[in-house]
Amino acid sequence: ANDECQSCHQPQTRDWKQSDHASSMALANKDTVLGDFNNVTTTHFSQKAVFYKEKDAFLIDLTEQGTKKTYTVSYVFGFDPLQQYLIEVEKGKYQVFPFAWDSRAKALGGQRWYANYANEDVKPNDRLHWLQPLQNWNGMCADCHSDNLKRNYNTEKESFDTHFSNINVGCKSCHNNITDEHKTKKIIKAAQTSPTNMSQWKIIGDDKIATWQGEPRDNSFMQGCY
């Protein structure tokens, strides 16, 4: 949650910490990683993944097309009913790893690794391959999971310098900025439709889900070759 909100809204902060928003994204560490990284091997058609730990790092050896590469997990993405893992494949560019962890109870079929595309052998030239733009965190996932995201894509260098205010979905993603009325503890009504400096995803009227209310987003970088 946003630090300036917590002092006056402690019950809401406690509730938020138990919410999906609080766990929408986090740095990969022993407290956030749910997947089994105890030298576990998973295979799927032509892919083979070995999940293991070295000191504080969570590593994956992925063999594709007969070539093995080692990747370090940078971030976890979500937590229930599954958790995905983000890999920094080059500076500032993150991709969604092709295997996810089923975090449900074992009795429900969970506690296992599974391929994101269960019935397909996704090859590197396929648009669904995990290194292709459709699996890119910066462009496809980030602005729903973090506050105030700035993609900062450089078209000349074909590189990202993406930043956010909060790694997860905090208070200001849905609520207005702190005002003098808040500071004096006067009650005000949050205006959901007014833009904030944190997020342009808004729930309007009786809508069940949020829709984008900001300026049209430039997705032209998604048409480029990576």
Protein Blocks (a to p, Z undefined) as FASTA:
>chain_A
ZZklmmmmmmlmmmmmmpmklmmpccddfklmmbdcehpacdehjbccddddehjbccdd
ddeehiacddddfbdedjbfbdcddddfbghiacddfbdcdfbdfklopaiacdfblmbc
cdfklmkbmkbmklgfklmmmmmmpghiafkpafklopacdddfbfbdcfklmmccddfk
lmnopacdddfkbccfkbccdcehjbfbdcdfbdcddfklmmpcZZ
